[in-house]
Amino acid sequence: MTTLHFHPDPAPAIEAALHAAGRPRLFVVADDNTARLCMPRLADTSPAVADAVLLTVRPGDEAKTLGAAESLWQRLTDAGATRRSMILNLGGGMVTDLGGFVAATFKRGVPYMNVPTTLLGAVDAAVGGKTAVNFAGLKNQVGVFAQPAATFVSTCFLSTLPERELLSGYGEMLKHALLNGPGSLSAILDCHITSIDPSTLLPLLRESVATKEKIVAADSTEQGLRKALNLGHTAGHAIEELALAAGHPVPHGYAVAWGLVVALVLSHTERGMSTQWLYAVADGVRSHYGPMPVECSDYPALLALMAHDKKNSTPGSINFTLLDAPGCPAIDCTATPEAITTAFDIARDLV
């Protein structure tokens, strides 16, 4: 499993990890923003990062493509990277997804480490070993499972994030809290994520990441229990893809938050989960994220996108992770198109 480091400043831990690995030649993958804003901060206190070969990509999820991966493979080749090199992904979920995929496939596998610079990356994409690129208008359609050698979770980059980025990460923290149990859920719902002090945030990050790590440790390649981490993502990914196709992209965590409400409606109608939790989460999602950007006329497109979801086990079925109660996930659940559109109707009314 990945070695996780939680520090206000990740540079000393990065230096120690590289020393333990025999000081491999380091390549840093960053987007244009993290190269400009975050790379200098690490390079000031990490000689290894200062001496690294920097490989930049365009920011934004639309840059997470096979073409971007091909460009990085070419630049690694031109710079003489070998299987004994090390790739350090410095950025949000797009960078860690893309950089991890490039590392896992270049020369049949180069070790890599992640330094997430967004709250979403810290609690989701940088942890768990899922790497991927988007393909054919669908999210994460081409990828591999490849655990990073280490992930360095820090709050040092989070203080400069806009409110929209903090709320995106909060959507995944809300998901982890639902999977962890009522106590975690109550704590997250009471958390004012946009004004929280970094010293208070780091323990919450540790708990959120620990929830994911515990599930991944039991099922690293998503054959069973790890499917619980898809809670909210069947509807959420469809909302995200629909918005992107319409030219009005929404942050991943926003889509997940709205998708969680849809999943909790189905958890009530299909599994009998108490409406207490549905209403509590819907109230939080409404106050943080506002109305779901979905109309009734979007339902056919949403159903078509969900039908193409990579989590579906059989053609024609739509697979969901649902809850019997907070802390009690139910994986491999299916629902009819009628049940799904009804769930969207109710979720839209609630948020």
Salt bridges, closest charged atoms under 4 A:
GLU15 OE1 - ARG23 NH1 3.05
ASP61 OD1 - LYS64 NZ 3.65
ASP61 OD2 - LYS139 NZ 3.14
ASP97 OD2 - LYS64 NZ 2.75
ASP124 OD1 - LYS212 NZ 3.11
ASP124 OD2 - HIS252 NE2 3.92
GLU172 OE1 - LYS175 NZ 2.88
GLU172 OE2 - HIS233 NE2 2.86
GLU172 OE2 - HIS252 NE2 3.03
GLU222 OE1 - LYS130 NZ 2.53
GLU240 OE2 - LYS139 NZ 3.48
GLU240 OE1 - HIS252 ND1 2.96
ASP283 OD1 - ARG286 NH2 2.87
GLU295 OE1 - ARG348 NH2 3.68
ASP309 OD1 - LYS311 NZ 2.75
ASP324 OD1 - ARG271 NE 2.82
ASP332 OD1 - LYS227 NZ 3.01
ASP345 OD1 - ARG348 NH1 3.79
